Amino acid sequence: MKEFEPPFLLRNPHLMTIAAAFWRRRYAHLQAATPRFFETEPGTQVRADCHWQTEPREHPTLVLLHGLEGSSDSGYMLGTADCAFGAGFNVLRLNQRNCGGTEKLTPTLYNSGLSCDVCAVVRELIERDQLPEIFATGFSMGGNLVLKMAGEFGAAAPPQLRAVAGICPSCDLGACADAIGEFRNRVYERHFVRRLKRRMEQKSALFPGQYPLNGMKKVRSVREFDDAITAKFCNFRDANDYYAKSSALPLLCKIEVPALVLLAQDDPMIPFRSFDAAKIGANPRITLETPRHGGHCAFIGRKKDGQRFWADARIVEFCRAHSGLSPR
């Protein structure tokens, strides 16, 4: 596959990131989804929007996981699903807890440490559905969760889990929170904080008395939200404790399945230096690809080079190379 080359006007990382959020996509291959609910722990369910091939067990399966305040209907989720389904994969667009309108399915909150949820989905697909080839890809926060799961598995990863991928993964949560808090990223931080507050208000109304929101009005940053809300209600001491215990970065060296880590060097929210310092290239299982441009989970390519959204095709190419599908 050709290296990523953006249109000239989208070499600015902010233009690239914002353009991807509003770009109108077409999904030529994707059929209507079938919802499925997975119990990930007692009293907690997550919903996946599933696209099954006619004979599911005869096809590889790709589980997709969105980022912070995204859902199964995020553009990058639908775009990758469309590309993968057209290539012969079963596809599950998985919502994290409380996302995609699923707040009623659990009394708990979602956070960047809950790799147990995607792990539970993978195990059910193996044990109940007997699917022989499973792949997991996460974007941003979802990338941290998928890579964290793979690192926690280590050498004990089930053989059916053939490969994983993290696209612009927030593997160093503290550094990412600091990056989002920079002045140049104010538009993103305001967006996230507004959405996070709104979700907590809805959650508090659904579960009266469980989530007192005293002091939330004063929250102005993602780090402040994690200090006042995430840490408080998810059993962490504070934001720093949450970031330290939930980041996938220390676990990357333990990954024993093929893994793709795709990160643009100009990503405004994921500091490239975090990955450089980690020396993750020392793990031969990890393929680290760092195009100069691409923004955050965007990678809008030149149309004449083929696939408009380059990362969609790169994910499918990587997974296909580790599957039983015949090469194209």
C-alpha positions as CSV (number, residue, x, y, z in Angstrom):
1,M,0.0,0.0,0.0
2,K,1.2,3.5,-0.8
3,E,2.5,5.7,2.0
4,F,0.0,8.3,3.2
5,E,0.0,11.6,1.2
6,P,-2.5,14.3,2.2
7,P,-3.9,17.0,0.0
8,F,-1.8,20.1,0.2
9,L,-4.4,22.1,2.0
10,L,-4.8,19.5,4.7
11,R,-1.2,19.4,5.8
12,N,-2.3,21.6,8.7
13,P,-3.2,19.1,11.5
14,H,-6.1,21.1,12.7
15,L,-7.7,21.4,9.3
16,M,-7.1,17.7,8.7
17,T,-8.7,16.7,12.1
18,I,-11.7,19.0,11.7
19,A,-12.3,18.2,8.1
20,A,-12.4,14.5,8.9
21,A,-15.1,15.1,11.5
22,F,-17.4,16.8,9.0
23,W,-16.5,15.1,5.8
24,R,-19.6,13.4,4.2
25,R,-18.7,9.8,3.6
26,R,-20.4,7.1,1.5
27,Y,-20.7,3.5,2.6
28,A,-20.9,1.4,-0.5
29,H,-20.6,-2.0,1.2
30,L,-22.2,-1.6,4.6
31,Q,-25.6,-3.2,5.2
32,A,-28.0,-2.5,8.0
33,A,-26.5,-3.5,11.4
34,T,-27.9,-6.0,13.9
35,P,-27.5,-4.9,17.5
36,R,-26.1,-7.3,20.0
37,F,-25.6,-6.9,23.7
38,F,-22.6,-8.3,25.6
39,E,-22.4,-8.6,29.4
40,T,-18.9,-7.6,30.3
41,E,-19.4,-7.9,34.0
42,P,-22.4,-8.4,36.3
43,G,-24.9,-5.7,35.8
44,T,-23.1,-4.1,32.8
45,Q,-23.8,-4.5,29.1
46,V,-22.3,-2.9,26.0
47,R,-23.9,-2.8,22.6
48,A,-22.3,-3.7,19.3
49,D,-23.7,-2.9,16.0
50,C,-22.9,-6.0,13.9
51,H,-22.5,-6.7,10.3
52,W,-22.3,-10.4,9.6
53,Q,-21.3,-12.1,6.4
54,T,-23.6,-14.9,5.2
55,E,-21.5,-17.6,6.9
56,P,-19.8,-15.8,9.8
57,R,-17.5,-18.6,10.9
58,E,-16.0,-18.7,7.4
59,H,-14.9,-15.1,7.6
60,P,-12.5,-13.2,9.9
61,T,-14.1,-10.8,12.4
62,L,-13.0,-7.2,13.1
63,V,-14.1,-5.5,16.4
64,L,-13.9,-1.7,16.2
65,L,-13.8,0.6,19.3
66,H,-14.3,4.3,19.2
67,G,-12.6,7.1,21.1
68,L,-13.5,9.6,23.8
69,E,-17.2,10.8,23.4
70,G,-17.5,8.9,20.2
71,S,-19.8,6.0,19.4
72,S,-20.4,3.1,17.0
73,D,-21.7,5.8,14.6
74,S,-18.6,7.9,14.5
75,G,-17.4,8.5,10.9
76,Y,-14.1,6.6,11.3
77,M,-16.0,3.6,12.7
78,L,-18.5,3.5,9.8
79,G,-15.8,4.1,7.3
80,T,-13.5,1.3,8.5
81,A,-16.5,-1.0,8.9
82,D,-17.5,-0.4,5.3
83,C,-14.0,-1.0,4.0
84,A,-13.6,-4.2,6.1
85,F,-17.0,-5.6,5.3
86,G,-16.3,-5.1,1.6
87,A,-13.1,-7.1,2.1
88,G,-14.9,-10.1,3.6
89,F,-14.8,-9.4,7.3
90,N,-17.6,-9.7,9.8
91,V,-17.6,-6.3,11.6
92,L,-18.7,-5.3,15.1
93,R,-18.9,-1.6,15.8
94,L,-18.6,-1.6,19.6
95,N,-19.9,1.1,21.9
96,Q,-18.0,1.7,25.1
97,R,-20.1,1.8,28.3
98,N,-22.7,4.7,28.2
99,C,-21.9,5.6,24.6
100,G,-24.2,5.4,21.7
101,G,-27.3,5.9,23.8
102,T,-26.5,3.0,26.1
103,E,-26.4,4.8,29.5
104,K,-29.2,2.6,30.9
105,L,-27.2,-0.6,30.3
106,T,-24.8,-0.1,33.3
107,P,-24.8,1.9,36.5
108,T,-21.0,2.5,36.0
109,L,-19.1,5.0,33.9
110,Y,-16.7,4.4,31.0
111,N,-13.0,5.2,31.3
112,S,-9.7,4.5,29.6
113,G,-8.8,1.6,31.8
114,L,-11.7,-0.7,31.0
115,S,-9.9,-3.1,28.7
116,C,-11.9,-5.8,30.4
117,D,-14.9,-4.8,28.3
118,V,-13.3,-5.4,24.9
119,C,-11.7,-8.5,26.3
120,A,-15.1,-9.9,27.4
121,V,-16.4,-9.3,23.8
122,V,-13.5,-11.0,22.3
123,R,-13.8,-14.0,24.6
124,E,-17.6,-14.3,23.9
125,L,-17.0,-14.3,20.2
126,I,-14.5,-17.1,20.6
127,E,-16.4,-19.2,23.1
128,R,-20.0,-18.7,22.1
129,D,-19.7,-17.9,18.4
130,Q,-16.6,-20.1,17.8
131,L,-15.2,-17.5,15.4
132,P,-11.7,-18.7,14.3
133,E,-10.1,-15.3,13.5
134,I,-10.7,-12.2,15.5
135,F,-9.1,-8.8,15.1
136,A,-9.5,-5.7,17.3
137,T,-8.9,-2.1,16.3
138,G,-9.3,1.0,18.5
139,F,-9.2,4.7,17.8
140,S,-7.7,7.2,20.2
141,M,-9.0,6.2,23.6
142,G,-10.2,3.0,22.0
143,G,-6.7,2.4,20.7
144,N,-5.4,2.6,24.3
145,L,-8.0,0.0,25.4
146,V,-7.2,-2.4,22.6
147,L,-3.5,-2.2,23.1
148,K,-3.8,-2.4,26.8
149,M,-5.9,-5.6,26.4
150,A,-3.2,-7.1,24.1
151,G,-0.5,-6.2,26.6
152,E,-2.5,-7.7,29.5
153,F,-2.9,-10.9,27.6
154,G,0.8,-11.1,26.8
155,A,1.8,-14.7,25.9
156,A,-1.6,-15.9,27.1
157,A,-3.5,-14.3,24.2
158,P,-6.0,-16.7,22.7
159,P,-4.9,-18.1,19.4
160,Q,-8.1,-16.8,17.7
161,L,-7.0,-13.2,18.4
162,R,-4.8,-12.8,15.3
163,A,-3.8,-9.1,15.5
164,V,-4.7,-5.7,17.0
165,A,-4.4,-2.1,15.9
166,G,-4.3,1.2,17.6
167,I,-5.0,4.3,15.5
168,C,-3.7,7.5,17.1
169,P,-3.9,5.6,20.5
170,S,-3.8,7.7,23.7
171,C,-1.4,5.3,25.3
172,D,0.2,8.0,27.6
173,L,-3.0,9.4,29.1
174,G,-1.3,12.1,31.2
175,A,0.7,13.5,28.2
176,C,-2.5,13.4,26.1
177,A,-4.5,15.3,28.8
178,D,-1.7,17.9,28.9
179,A,-1.7,18.2,25.1
180,I,-5.4,18.7,24.9
181,G,-5.1,21.4,27.5
182,E,-2.7,23.4,25.3
183,F,-4.0,26.7,24.0
184,R,-3.8,25.6,20.4
185,N,-6.2,22.7,21.2
186,R,-8.8,24.8,23.0
187,V,-11.5,23.9,20.4
188,Y,-11.1,20.2,21.1
189,E,-11.0,20.6,24.8
190,R,-14.2,22.7,24.9
191,H,-15.9,20.1,22.8
192,F,-14.9,17.2,25.0
193,V,-15.6,18.9,28.3
194,R,-19.1,20.0,27.1
195,R,-19.9,16.5,25.9
196,L,-18.5,14.9,29.1
197,K,-20.5,17.2,31.3
198,R,-23.7,16.6,29.4
199,R,-23.2,12.8,29.6
200,M,-22.7,13.0,33.4
201,E,-25.9,15.1,33.8
202,Q,-27.8,12.4,31.9
203,K,-26.2,9.6,34.0
204,S,-27.0,11.4,37.3
205,A,-30.6,11.7,36.2
206,L,-30.8,8.0,35.3
207,F,-29.3,6.9,38.6
208,P,-30.5,9.4,41.3
209,G,-28.2,9.8,44.2
210,Q,-25.3,7.8,42.7
211,Y,-23.5,10.6,41.0
212,P,-23.6,13.9,42.9
213,L,-22.2,16.5,40.6
214,N,-21.1,19.1,43.2
215,G,-18.3,21.1,41.7
216,M,-18.7,19.9,38.1
217,K,-19.7,23.4,36.9
218,K,-16.2,24.6,37.7
219,V,-14.6,22.0,35.5
220,R,-12.9,23.6,32.4
221,S,-10.5,20.9,31.2
222,V,-10.3,17.2,30.6
223,R,-7.7,16.8,33.4
224,E,-10.1,18.7,35.8
225,F,-12.9,16.4,34.7
226,D,-10.9,13.3,35.3
227,D,-9.8,14.7,38.7
228,A,-13.4,15.6,39.8
229,I,-15.4,12.9,38.1
230,T,-13.6,10.0,36.6
231,A,-11.2,9.4,39.5
232,K,-13.9,10.0,42.1
233,F,-16.5,7.6,40.6
234,C,-14.1,5.0,39.1
235,N,-12.0,4.2,42.2
236,F,-8.9,6.2,41.4
237,R,-7.1,8.5,43.9
238,D,-7.0,11.4,41.4
239,A,-6.4,12.1,37.7
240,N,-2.7,11.2,37.9
241,D,-3.5,7.9,39.5
242,Y,-6.1,7.2,36.8
243,Y,-3.7,8.0,34.0
244,A,-0.8,5.9,35.5
245,K,-3.0,2.8,36.0
246,S,-4.9,3.0,32.8
247,S,-2.3,3.9,30.2
248,A,-1.3,1.1,27.8
249,L,2.2,2.5,27.3
250,P,4.0,0.4,30.0
251,L,2.3,-2.8,28.5
252,L,3.3,-2.4,24.9
253,C,6.5,-4.3,25.5
254,K,4.3,-7.3,26.6
255,I,2.2,-7.6,23.4
256,E,2.6,-11.0,21.8
257,V,0.2,-10.7,18.9
258,P,0.9,-8.7,15.7
259,A,0.0,-5.1,16.4
260,L,-0.2,-2.0,14.2
261,V,0.3,1.3,15.9
262,L,-0.5,4.2,13.5
263,L,0.1,7.7,14.6
264,A,0.6,11.0,12.7
265,Q,3.6,12.9,13.8
266,D,1.5,16.1,13.7
267,D,-1.4,14.7,15.7
268,P,-2.5,17.6,17.9
269,M,-3.8,15.5,20.7
270,I,-1.4,12.5,20.9
271,P,2.2,13.7,21.6
272,F,4.5,11.9,19.2
273,R,7.4,12.1,21.8
274,S,5.5,9.6,24.0
275,F,5.9,6.9,21.4
276,D,9.5,7.8,20.6
277,A,10.5,7.6,24.3
278,A,8.8,4.3,24.7
279,K,11.0,2.7,22.0
280,I,8.1,0.4,21.1
281,G,10.0,-0.6,17.9
282,A,12.0,-2.9,20.2
283,N,9.0,-5.2,20.3
284,P,9.1,-7.1,17.0
285,R,5.4,-7.8,17.2
286,I,4.6,-4.1,16.8
287,T,4.5,-2.4,13.4
288,L,4.9,1.3,14.2
289,E,3.8,3.7,11.3
290,T,4.2,7.4,11.8
291,P,3.3,9.4,8.7
292,R,4.4,13.0,8.9
293,H,0.8,14.3,8.4
294,G,-2.6,12.9,9.3
295,G,-4.0,14.9,12.2
296,H,-6.0,13.0,14.8
297,C,-7.8,9.9,13.5
298,A,-8.2,11.6,10.1
299,F,-5.7,10.6,7.4
300,I,-7.6,12.1,4.5
301,G,-5.7,11.2,1.4
302,R,-5.6,12.5,-2.1
303,K,-8.4,11.0,-4.1
304,K,-6.1,10.1,-7.0
305,D,-4.2,7.8,-4.7
306,G,-7.3,5.6,-4.2
307,Q,-9.0,5.3,-0.8
308,R,-9.9,8.8,0.4
309,F,-9.6,7.8,4.0
310,W,-6.2,6.1,4.0
311,A,-6.3,4.6,7.5
312,D,-9.5,2.6,6.8
313,A,-7.7,0.8,4.0
314,R,-4.5,0.4,6.0
315,I,-6.3,-1.2,8.9
316,V,-8.0,-3.7,6.6
317,E,-4.7,-4.4,4.8
318,F,-2.9,-5.2,8.0
319,C,-5.7,-7.4,9.4
320,R,-6.1,-9.2,6.0
321,A,-2.3,-10.0,6.0
322,H,-2.8,-11.9,9.3
323,S,-6.0,-13.7,8.3
324,G,-6.8,-16.7,6.2
325,L,-8.3,-14.5,3.4
326,S,-6.5,-14.8,0.1
327,P,-4.3,-11.8,-0.6
328,R,-5.5,-9.3,-3.2
